[in-house]
Amino acid sequence: MIRAGLITFYFLHFSTLGSMFPYAGYFFKSRNFSGTEIGILLAVFPVMKFLATSLWTETYSRQTWKTSFVRLAAALSSLSLLPLFFLESFSAAFICLILFAFFRVGIIPVIENAAMGFSEQYGTPYGRMRMFGSIGFTISAVVSGFVIDRFGASAFIIQFTLLGLLCTVPVGMMRLEHWSKLHKKAKAILLDRNTVLMTIMLIAYLSSNAFHGNFFNIKVSEVGGSQTLAGYMWAAGVMCEVLLLYFTDSVLKTYSAKQVMLFSVFMSLIRYILTAFSPSLTILFIANMFHGFSYGSFHVAALTYFRRVFGADKQLKAQSIYSGLGFGLGSVAGSFISGVAYDISGSTGVFAATAAVCAVSMVPLIFMKTDR
């Protein structure tokens, strides 16, 4: 029952993201927003992650009815983008995205913590549950490409809302009250030297997701591709992610999580160099398939690293750092810098900068503690 709930949740939750994030930059450009305005809007979610994730998870940990708390948050987040179907101003978009993010930021850290606990207790590899999220993202990204080309850039909003509301159903199957743990002294890990190195690495590396997510579809359009083709490129990348999610648990029995993360970051560096300087849709297609390393193997290795280094009772705090500071603060920086870079030097400058931040992130990663 719990395994089915986790798999179904991952599929539906990441389907909502597949309908939204690949096309958000394109959607806002269709509203005639500038590159800097696009960067500001797409920074709202990571800003809220940075500001609210830790508070969200700590508030959640104090709730008696944890499952109901998460279901309510998921429902409110799903409804928050509906006004954008009718309102076209920058201020309306800004407010809607704040509401979306406010209710959404803590959901994934909580579910991931439960999934890792379930995996540890019953021996079900985490990656082989999480990969269903990538499959959902792939299907949704392809469908959204067709929908947008057929009905216009605003059409993704309806798809996102319906999928998000469906996502509340499997949350009720998980018994989150049983799986969620938060050590009373978990905040102490923030003072650890290794945590500081890890945090710097996550902020730098995960900023690359904002660069890519905000401007990849625009890059494809500039090279002469349609949004349907961009959807296929996202799908190919996420299918490679599925393969890496499936096999990385096995790889981690031989190699340390730190080694897997280091290799994943190196492959990301190659990916963004190819994306920056290639005028070929074929090369862009191939480069985007490296997403399997950029996210799939890196993500499983990161969660495994948290479990091995910090232990089960402090993992939720470590995942809050991962989500709030890594995806949050990192994506904030990436969104602002990528928007300015696009206004200055176009998509080539955006992805050259992305490659540079990947290179920078490898330095603290090399000096991080090696996990057993």
Secondary structure as the mmCIF struct_conf table of DSSP 4:
data_model
#
loop_
_struct_conf.conf_type_id
_struct_conf.id
_struct_conf.beg_label_comp_id
_struct_conf.beg_label_asym_id
_struct_conf.beg_label_seq_id
_struct_conf.end_label_comp_id
_struct_conf.end_label_asym_id
_struct_conf.end_label_seq_id
HELX_RH_AL_P HELX_RH_AL_P1 ILE A 2 SER A 30
TURN_TY1_P TURN_TY1_P1 ARG A 31 ASN A 32
HELX_RH_AL_P HELX_RH_AL_P2 GLY A 35 SER A 61
TURN_TY1_P TURN_TY1_P2 ARG A 62 ARG A 62
BEND BEND1 THR A 64 THR A 64
HELX_RH_AL_P HELX_RH_AL_P3 LYS A 66 LEU A 79
TURN_TY1_P TURN_TY1_P3 SER A 80 LEU A 81
HELX_RH_3T_P HELX_RH_3T_P1 LEU A 82 PHE A 85
TURN_TY1_P TURN_TY1_P4 PHE A 86 PHE A 86
BEND BEND2 SER A 89 SER A 89
HELX_RH_AL_P HELX_RH_AL_P4 PHE A 90 ARG A 104
TURN_TY1_P TURN_TY1_P5 VAL A 105 GLY A 106
HELX_RH_AL_P HELX_RH_AL_P5 ILE A 107 TYR A 122
TURN_TY1_P TURN_TY1_P6 TYR A 126 TYR A 126
HELX_RH_AL_P HELX_RH_AL_P6 GLY A 127 PHE A 151
HELX_RH_3T_P HELX_RH_3T_P2 ALA A 153 ALA A 155
HELX_RH_AL_P HELX_RH_AL_P7 PHE A 156 LEU A 166
TURN_TY1_P TURN_TY1_P7 CYS A 167 CYS A 167
HELX_RH_AL_P HELX_RH_AL_P8 THR A 168 VAL A 171
TURN_TY1_P TURN_TY1_P8 GLY A 172 MET A 173
BEND BEND3 MET A 174 MET A 174
HELX_RH_AL_P HELX_RH_AL_P9 LEU A 176 TRP A 179
TURN_TY1_P TURN_TY1_P9 LYS A 184 LYS A 185
HELX_RH_3T_P HELX_RH_3T_P3 ALA A 186 LEU A 191
HELX_RH_AL_P HELX_RH_AL_P10 ARG A 193 VAL A 223
TURN_TY1_P TURN_TY1_P10 GLY A 224 GLY A 224
HELX_RH_AL_P HELX_RH_AL_P11 GLN A 227 VAL A 251
TURN_TY1_P TURN_TY1_P11 LEU A 252 THR A 254
BEND BEND4 TYR A 255 TYR A 255
HELX_RH_AL_P HELX_RH_AL_P12 ALA A 257 PHE A 277
HELX_RH_AL_P HELX_RH_AL_P13 LEU A 281 ASN A 288
TURN_TY1_P TURN_TY1_P12 MET A 289 PHE A 290
HELX_RH_AL_P HELX_RH_AL_P14 HIS A 291 HIS A 291
HELX_RH_PI_P HELX_RH_PI_P1 GLY A 292 SER A 297
HELX_RH_AL_P HELX_RH_AL_P15 PHE A 298 PHE A 310
HELX_RH_3T_P HELX_RH_3T_P4 ALA A 312 LYS A 314
HELX_RH_AL_P HELX_RH_AL_P16 GLN A 315 ILE A 321
HELX_RH_PI_P HELX_RH_PI_P2 TYR A 322 GLY A 330
HELX_RH_AL_P HELX_RH_AL_P17 SER A 331 PHE A 367
BEND BEND5 MET A 368 MET A 368
HELX_LH_PP_P HELX_LH_PP_P1 LYS A 369 ASP A 371
#
